[in-house]
Amino acid sequence: MTEILTGTLPSTGHVVSLQPVVRELVNRGHTVRWYTSERYADEVETTGAQLEPMSPHLDMFAGPLDELYPERAELKALKRVKWDLKHLFMNPTAGQMEEFRLLHERRAADVLLCDPGFGAARMLSELGGPPWVSVGSTPLTLPSRDTAPFGSGLPPSSSKAGRARNALLRYVFNNIVMKDVLAHRDELRRRAGLPSSHEDIMGSGVSPHLHLQSGVAGLEYPRSDLPAHVHFIGALADDVDTAHVMPHWWESVRALGLPIVHVTQGTVSNTELDDLLLPTLRALGQEDVVVVATLGNAASTREFPGLPANAYIAPYLPYHLLLPHISLMVTNGGFGGVNEALRHGVPLVVAGRSEDKPEVAARVAYAGAGVDLRTATPDATALRTAVRKVLDAPSYRHNARALAAQYGEVQAGPRAADLIERLVRSTSSEHA
């Protein structure tokens, strides 16, 4: 049995993405302690792990961010991204690392398991702790000579000119655009007794020991320099939801025999429903389809008077019951939802520009499994045109199903557990 110390940023996407991995490890008899906010006690305990609560003052995601940090609400685009990196991700790391270190000293861990945003695991490992494993719940952030910097949304290129472009953009990104963020990171490392890092800001969350990347190779850009310790593990899906059932209208919707279009703004950028969800309902109100929307919050009680007759809204729907019957998903590009859609062979229309969403949308388009609208607020004409294009052109469904076949070849929990066990065995043999 292995002693595993897990750490995640106290944010829903970061916690949920590790659930299938942790559940499989616990089922195999390993001991897992999970350090995160007490707000996620239920999510942790359903996996069988033991919650190790983070101090409240280190929980930077304890409420709506723009309410918690009014200064953040005034920032846009790149300035907001840089603020988030410094204040939400980096500044709490020293305190989180100290609490994480005390947990390790109390009961020594064989391996650390974390999401890429949880920098405390890397710091503890570098200071003499055990090896750490990262689980990527966004598209792969690791730099490559064949890709532009993560966040640019540019397609890959391995030609001589393309690699020159990529190198130039990386230089500009690291030495001009993100210079102050990298300096901030290195100052925090210095205070922790660590040297400056030569890695770019996005690649530093990828473990050099083992990185478990959600998704499949067919959805990621081709990389001639992909390290051997990076493994694609499929969708981080947790099909154990027995608490939710489909609504009373679901069977009658299926009985209509029309294409069913699902629209969602995910669980993060879902407060401004006029960005995508409501425009999609209006854009498709006269089309020969049924539109099923989810609000991304199972507790939501919002009502929407004046909906088109072909539109249905639910706070939450279990994807393993919904997606096998869907013809198309319209999404703002949450990577978990995109993985779920493609796991079921569902093509996509993607409209998102915040967080990692431009990179998600670009990869969907590159794989030929959907359309990237390149905006977070598409108008009705753009939405209607994109939906009809994907529904009418067989290639999108064909490419989505080809990706589904790749997802079908691997289960995230078992594959991740196998690789973690292998890492622990190799580490133990080295120290024997």
Secondary structure, 3 states (H helix, E strand, C coil): CCEEEEECCCCHHHHHHHHHHHHHHHHCCCEEEEEECHHHHHHHHCCCCEEEECCHHHCCCCCCHHHHCHHHHCCCHHHHHHHHHHHHHHCCHHHHHHHHHHHHHHCCCCEEEECCCCHHHHHHHHCCCCCEEEEECCCCCCCCCCCCCCCCCCCCCCCHHHHHHHHHHHHHHHHHHCHHHHHHHHHHHHHCCCCCCCCCCCHHHCCCCEEEECECHHHCCCCCCCCCCEEECECCCCCCCCCCCCCCCHHHHHHCCCCEEEEECCCCCCCCCCCCHHHHHHHCCCCCCEEEEECCCCCCCCCCCCCCCCEEEECCCCHHHHHHHCCEEEECCCHHHHHHHHHCCCCEEECCCCCCHHHHHHHHHHCCCEEECCCCCCCHHHHHHHHHHHHHCHHHHHHHHHHHHHHHCCCHHHHHHHHHHHHHHHHHHHCC
